[in-house]
Amino acid sequence: VAFAIKHPELKRILVCGKEVKGHRAGQALLALASNGMDLTGRIIGAASPNPIVTLCAQEVDTFRRQVQMIDLIGTVDIGRIAQVLVT
């Protein structure tokens, strides 16, 4: 998130590959982009066991406005990923 904010030219993030069991970091990132966080820093809608971020609300809002997320969690086929990138 901090990298994206510092690089406003970054407009899309493609989340792909195998999800890490237990942590579900990809799903948490998608939830953050879609739903934001609550007042305690918990990512709304995240399925991970401890989805807490140490970001201020303004950083999360900037991230959510700036970046389009592309959900390909579970996709490992490089051809399929490449198709999405060129569209």
Secondary structure, DSSP 4 states (H G I P E B T S, - for coil): -HHHHH-TT--EEEEEEPPPTTT-HHHHHHHHHHH-B-TTSBBTT--SS--B----HHHHHHHHHH-EEEEEET---HHHHHHHHH-
